[in-house]
Amino acid sequence: MDAHVTLRVDGEERSLTVDTRTSLLDALRDRLGVTSPKKGCDHGQCGSCTVLLDGRRVVSCLALTVSHDGAEVTTAAGLPGPDGRLHPLQQAFWDHDAFQCGYCTPGQLCSAAGMLEEADAGRPSHATADLDPAARTPLTDDEIRERMSGNICRCGAYVNIVAAIREVGDVSEVTER
């Protein structure tokens, strides 16, 4: 059975007809030609397909397209601002050499953007020491690693990924005070 769906992908409204079993990842890549999210495991375990769906990070291989009609989808390609300048996370990944082969990088970037929003909103992780929602969780390396644990990098660029995220997280902490 087919369904007509409209998505706003990286700021552009896109309409398509999909089989009701089509994952958001397959709709983006195969039907819309949006290749930023990568197909890794296709089981929600590697994080290479992570996108922001209505501002929250999701592994798009596990999301059914028909369940998100009218949704806003942001991929790593949609992170830069309208002026075309790199998103602060993209710049930090570049500056810290937080990618090697680059396959996981789009998912890492979207997950990091979502993670920073979650931390800013006061949502705790398993590593969060103070569960008081009024207390801002400091983005320690342990906190970042825990929040990014669903994203795998086969090349092992984790140290640089954590450093890039910490840099951007530190900047957001300074600007909020």
Buried (B, 14 or more C-beta within 10 A) or exposed (E): EEBEBEBBBBEEEBEBEBEEEBBBBBBBBBBBEBEBBBBBEBEBEBBBBBBBBEEEBBBBBBBBBBEBEEBBBBBBBBBBEEEEEBBBBBBBBEEBEBBBEEBBBBBBBBBBBBBBBBBBEBEBBEBBEEEEEEEBBEBBBBBBBBBBEBBBBEEEBBEBBBBBBBBBBEEBBEEEE
